[in-house]
Amino acid sequence: MFALLIGAFSFQAVADSGMWLPLTISQNLSQMRKAGLKLSAEDIYSINIVCLKDAVVGLTTENNEFDPFCTASFISDKGLMVTNYHPMIKYIEILSNKEKDFLKFGYWAQKNDEESNCFGLQVSQLVQMLDVTDELLAGTDTMSVSEKSNTINERGKEIVKRFTKGKKLEGQVASFMAGNQFILSVYRIYRDVRMVAAPPMTMGKFGGDDDNWTWPRHTCDFSLIRVYADKNNNPAKYNKENVPLTGNPFLKISLAGVKENDFVMVMGYPAHSKLYIPSFAIEYLENEELPAEIGIRGEKLSLIKSSIQQNPGSKFRYTARVNSIANSYLRWKGELAGIKRMDLLNKKLAEEKELMNWIHADSSRLKKYGEIMDVQKKIYVDLKPYKLADTYFNEAGINGAEVIPFAGKFEKLVQMFKRTKINQKAIAGEAKRIKPLSDQFFTNWDYELDKQIYCRLLYRFYENVNKKFITEEMTQALAPFDGDVDKYTNDAFSKSILTNKAKMDAFLEKVDSTTIEMLTNDPVYKMALSYYKGYIEKISGPLKRMQEQQSKYYKLYMQALMEKNKGLLYCPDANQSQRLSYGKVTGSIPADGMTYTYFSTLNGVFEKSQKNSGNEDYYIPKKMRELYTKKDFGKYALNGTVRTCFLTNCHTSSGNSGSPVLNAKGEMVGLNFDRMAEGVASDYCYLPELSRSITLDVRYLLFVLDKYSPSGYVLNEMKIVK
């Protein structure tokens, strides 16, 4: 498989922050050793010896091998892995039912036979990174933007093929520093991943959304999964005959804990950061994009939470969705507040003024860089409505009501009837393929809830997107109802086969040229198609062309910054490739008169529970209450209690959920799971005094496994050092 990722990535020219490529970590080694590191560069990244990069992996899904949604790490040589609880909720939810409520009681396998398949979950393990810039860019300086892009794409395919063919590996070439650098990443993909252990939701998400992005935290945010392989220990798709992977590199776990100012580092797959985007992009974020995203997600969150309260049984369908929506909603609110608090727009304007003064001070620089800001601004004026339409398409359209992407699953079937020769056998096969997807969709699906979301988000889309992006089909659908979205929605949902399981089952039993019109004339199908059609015909093409135009000048903008600040160490923006950040264990002073200590304890769990009596998000299971009352903490106690979480100033982003937090020897001391709201805008600007990452203390994790859970068998696999 091949993928080539081209994009404009900015970088951070600040030595004590950033998410660094393990490939080039030797550049940071001197500074890291001064800070306390005990390892060599090869201990972190090597293709010749087992190293940390081998043990830290990305969790991905089928057909998204290069798109990790979080991080995990091997903690035994039998394929056992640890990650956070919150990104695994959707799998725990799927495994749960009324008879086995793993959300309520936790998932606790007691032997390998009880470890359950997480369908679609994959592990992407980095094998090698290689700088391929010179090979990709050779002779492209005089090419047009599109010609250069095509050339780079074709060369990228050849490079990936060269490094993966016949090796059961997959690769990606990604752009860094606005197209000034290109890195090949080669991965080994494991496709049989099984659930081993996870605490009850009241522990794994203790405090719920109220506590999210806050400090102090007391969340036991972990889960254990295991990679299975075929009988020859090779990656394989799920099969009952597969066995646990053996001999894999893994991390040691330290019981020593951490102290304030200890050196720590975080390895993982951070998603995205935009540390050097220009002022006009910050202005758009602050005034348009973030408010739109917050408004859409806030409405979805309110509707789903209300539905779950009225119908508790729907938690088996919507818990993971609430978690995902709430996480982004609260993060975006924190980002918006942070951007305003740090007055980032004016800071960017001042930096750009300084850059332009430097450019104008030299005639050769003026000739090369003189128009980089003016041209980018002009392009961005035209670009903004397309970017906003793209946001609404993704948030209110395909990721809005669940019935919209469900309708999209039928497009291949519809296209089969547009061919010159209709193949009824192939059509029957496609209908058979869709049937289990349909059954899965209707399982615990809430008709009224999805109707409300469909209605409210269609209204938001229609009212807020520039009218040139509204399709004729959408206008025609609303016309009989005089634009009244509520009336249209009630009518559409009552008539649609996509909202009625009995009708859908009957349709899939006999799909032919006489029945296909039931789908093509379906009002919900037509609206879903309108979203997709509008995006393809009116948004994606022009958006891509304008971004390509801007990328030419953004690349020059980045070159100018590097030239002006020559001698500084530059860190590429996060782009889902493996990264390492480092810093120390430290508290924070987030506001006048407020001090955050660097750790929290089990005492705080009980204090919060008492303070929030009656709130199920703060419920403590009976066995945990008994352990606390008896002070039965075993070897995990310190000063009469168990430390639950701690703070670091390591630079992290989304995607670092589940990242191991390592001490100076490379031993795991914690599990990264969140950031402080006051510093969550670190994706745009790292602030040393506020940017803090929140870590689950590994001793709390071990305490729960040892004293609370029935899954203690896994402790024998781990290498726990004092």
Phi, psi and omega in degrees: 000145181233143171215139176235121184251113179249130180194171179259106183250130179270178183213159187254121181262050180232122190292329186264017174218182178110158178246105196265149176286126176304329180304324185248021187295340179301333177295331182264353193301317181301313180293321180294322178293322177297327180281345176132355182300139180252000187259164172267169177299322180290336175293335181267310180223126175199153172252003183252332180230159176295133184213179184299323182301332181286332185270344183255123189231166174259140173267126184230179177235167183306131181070011177230048187299335183252019184233065182296136178264348174194184183243152173217172177212145176289135178232014171202166179269020176240031175077004181288136182228155175237141174212187178282165175284315192296325176284348181263000183304320183297327179283321176297321179297316180296322180286341185276155170204184183295330180281325180233087184270085182289338175294322183278318188254351183091158177254115185229091173291148179245358175195167184303325183297340182264004178278123191258144181294129172265089187304128177089347180281136181227161176240125177253111183256122181292128178259318186201147169238146181209132176283118182242024185302309185299317181293322183286322188264354183305122176075014183261358186300325184265002182281157172290167181301313182291320179295319179296317180299317180294320180295314179298320180298313181294319178294323178299319178300317181294320180296313180299316180300320182296325185266350184239338187301127177076007184245003182056040178237163177228152187219163180214138171254125183240149179271138176232157175052049175060035179086010176273349180211146178228133182237130172272132173239128180248134186233152167255129186251125175256130188245008175237100184235132187233147179285133180246308184204144175201139181287171173299155181301327180296339174263314182294334175231041181305129182093347176055212181288336179300321183271344185302135179066021182241169172222140005281152177246152181221028186276131178270067193273077178214159168208155179246136177227168182221140175271132176249151180227174177283181186296343178262011178069026178257152176305140181206156174292164183305133176206136181301336181277350179297157181232161179304137175303141179232157175074011181283151175297147180209164182268143169282153180244130184260134174268358185289338181074192181229156174238163178301137180076006173297145173290135174217159174218154182239128175245141180175200185235069180300143189284292187211143167221158184222063190289336185233027175293147185291171185300320183292333175287322175296318179298318178295317178302312186292321188260340185231301189294306182297316176301322179294313181296318179296317180296316181293310182294324179299319179291317177300316182298316181297317182293317182291317179299319179298320180294318180295323178296321181282331182224084184305332180296339182286355179298332181291344179256324194247358182299312181297323181292318177301316181300314181294314181296314183295322182298312179291319180302311181289324178296315180296322176298318178295320178297315181298315178297320181293319179299319179289318183299317182275001180052048188296325181301311180292328175295318178296318179299320179294319179296319181291325176296317178297319179297315182293326175297319178296319179296316183289347181281354182219128186296323180291321177293322180297320180294321184278320189244000192304327185254011187299325182278315183298315182293318179300318180298317180297316179297320184293329177300317178286331185285326189305312180297329177289320178295319180293319177298322177298318177298313181292324177299314182287315186278318183264338182267267188290340176249023178266251176293142183294335183290340180291304177295333175298317178298326180296337180290347183263359186296321179298320179298316180297318182295333179298334181273357179260001178281158180300317178244119182276124181258098185295329179294318179293323178296316178297322178294320179292320177298321178295323178293323182286331187307309179294331176293322177293316178300318179295320180299315185281348178294116180060016178289135182259106183303309184294320179296312182294328177295318178296316180296316178305313183294308185295322183279329172298319178298314180300316180299310185295325184276333190251342180272140177308134187300340179291347179262355178278124183284159177297325180295321179293318178297317180294324181295323183274341185303315181297345182249016180054036178078005180281105185294325179298312181296317179300313184298315179301318180292315183296314182293326181289334183263341190285142172278344180284349180247008184226110186297320181298316179295320181294317178299317180296320179297314183289340177292327181217094178253113177213188185295343179269334183260344184298334179295339175300328180272312185294336177263002181293130184295324179286321177299317181295324178289318177300316178298325179296319176301308183296316182297316179299321180292313183292316186276332189243341188244303193298316182297302179301323179299315180296317181296316180292324177294324176295319177298315182292327183299328178300316182278331177292323177299316177295322178301315180292322177298319179297317179298316180296319180294317180297321184255035183304134181106341177279155178271123186257139179245121178296150174300151176298138179212034177075011171269162182294136182223162174228132171237155183218158181182222182216164174282123184199149175276202183202159171242089188285340181202165181302127178080006182238129180232131176256118172288164189277351181221161174233165184226172178298335176302321181293331177300314182285328176295316179294320180298318180293319181293329183248040180305132180096344178269115186296340178293343182247017179289140177247123180302151184304314183297322178294323178296321179294317179299320181291318180298320180278353185056039181272076186256354179058216183279007184261002185273153172216120181056041172081011177207181178247130175284133185262313185217164173211165183254145170227163174258021175295139182281118181227172179212180172300146187100336174279356174303127181091356180294138174289138171259122191246148177273188185298337179267000182084015178269144181287127176243350181189180182228114180294136178217352184195177172229161174285138181302324183296338182239015185291344176285012178297345174295339181247331179198118180281126178247111184306327184278343186237333185287107182228136175257144184255131188237135170284123177293127185298337179290330175292318178301312181294322177301314180295317179297318186282311189263332186257316190272160171269012182259030184297345181301333182287337180299329181292340180277333188280150174260098184259122183247150182274000000 
